[in-house]
């Protein structure tokens, strides 16, 4: 008899109701909000910035690829970019593989 009264006091079957279920979801919602502001939103901003940089590429820009290759843009295609990496050496890479623009003072 004693155990049954303890179970009812702790909100056993039918005792907690919808309020207890709603309160148990609050930590999950808070965790999602924290993840959104710390992980998802900054990643979306980085992707938008990278996409804008790739769309604004022009001949003569000095770039760095994801593989670490430094070069100057000589030709732009829809999906590809031709880079001059040495005096007589040109390579063609995918546009998405360009990660950043180099400044003029980098060598």
Phi, psi and omega per residue, in radians:
X1 nan -0.654 -3.127
X2 -1.106 -0.710 -3.123
X3 -1.138 -0.655 -3.136
X4 -1.133 -0.684 -3.141
X5 -1.212 -0.576 3.090
X6 -1.182 -0.712 3.138
X7 -1.103 -0.711 3.124
X8 -1.207 -0.589 -3.123
X9 -1.232 -0.477 3.141
X10 -1.525 0.113 3.100
X11 1.456 0.845 3.131
X12 -1.129 -2.695 -3.088
X13 -1.002 2.122 3.089
X14 1.427 -0.114 -3.082
X15 -1.488 -0.637 -3.068
X16 -1.409 -0.729 -3.128
X17 1.286 -2.849 -3.087
X18 -1.283 -0.432 3.140
X19 -1.114 -0.690 3.121
X20 -1.180 -0.665 3.112
X21 -1.177 -0.714 3.135
X22 -1.145 -0.711 3.128
X23 -1.189 -0.498 3.116
X24 -1.307 -0.308 3.104
X25 -1.495 -0.310 -3.090
X26 -1.009 -0.800 3.118
X27 -1.055 -0.647 3.125
X28 -1.164 -0.698 3.102
X29 -1.129 -0.755 3.118
X30 -1.105 -0.702 3.095
X31 -1.094 -0.745 3.112
X32 -1.084 -0.747 3.141
X33 -1.089 -0.758 3.126
X34 -1.103 -0.796 3.105
X35 -1.060 -0.688 -3.124
X36 -1.066 -0.850 -3.074
X37 -1.324 -0.474 -3.107
X38 -1.627 -0.474 -3.053
X39 -2.087 -0.915 -2.985
X40 -1.276 -0.855 -3.093
X41 -1.104 -0.805 3.090
X42 -1.095 -0.627 3.119
X43 -1.140 -0.702 3.106
X44 -1.123 -0.682 3.107
X45 -1.130 -0.721 3.110
X46 -1.099 -0.723 -3.139
X47 -1.135 -0.708 3.120
X48 -1.133 -0.726 3.140
X49 -1.130 -0.744 3.120
X50 -1.143 -0.729 3.131
X51 -1.105 -0.722 3.110
X52 -1.133 -0.677 3.119
X53 -1.139 -0.740 -3.137
X54 -1.157 -0.636 3.125
X55 -1.249 -0.450 -3.097
X56 -1.625 0.114 3.129
X57 -1.075 2.507 3.091
X58 -2.502 2.894 3.137
X59 -1.048 2.440 3.123
X60 1.642 -0.231 3.104
X61 -1.148 2.429 3.064
X62 -1.684 2.204 -3.006
X63 -2.294 2.923 3.020
X64 -2.216 2.316 3.133
X65 -1.553 2.988 3.115
X66 -1.169 -0.358 3.084
X67 -1.522 -0.021 3.101
X68 1.581 0.200 3.139
X69 -1.461 2.249 3.092
X70 -1.722 2.351 3.129
X71 -2.839 3.065 3.086
X72 -1.996 2.404 -3.115
X73 -1.255 2.195 3.086
X74 -1.967 -0.433 -3.115
X75 -2.667 2.492 3.141
X76 -2.104 2.211 3.005
X77 -1.900 -3.075 3.129
X78 -1.127 -0.834 -3.098
X79 -2.010 -0.105 -3.055
X80 -2.207 2.795 3.083
X81 -2.341 2.345 3.060
X82 -1.697 2.198 -3.125
X83 -1.967 2.431 2.989
X84 -1.690 2.030 -3.068
X85 -1.812 -0.280 3.063
X86 -2.615 -3.103 -3.063
X87 -0.978 -0.855 -3.109
X88 -2.060 0.458 -3.084
X89 -2.155 2.097 3.086
X90 -2.159 2.477 3.075
X91 -2.254 2.689 3.109
X92 -1.926 2.213 -3.134
X93 -2.236 2.804 3.049
X94 -1.215 2.536 -3.121
X95 -1.048 -0.633 -3.106
X96 -1.207 -0.273 -3.121
X97 -1.427 -0.127 3.079
X98 -1.420 2.165 -3.053
X99 -1.777 -0.525 -3.124
X100 -2.795 2.821 3.012
X101 -1.580 2.521 3.054
X102 -1.621 2.591 3.044
X103 -1.474 2.883 -3.086
X104 -1.161 -0.472 -3.093
X105 -1.480 -0.117 3.077
X106 -1.404 2.353 3.072
X107 -2.379 nan nan
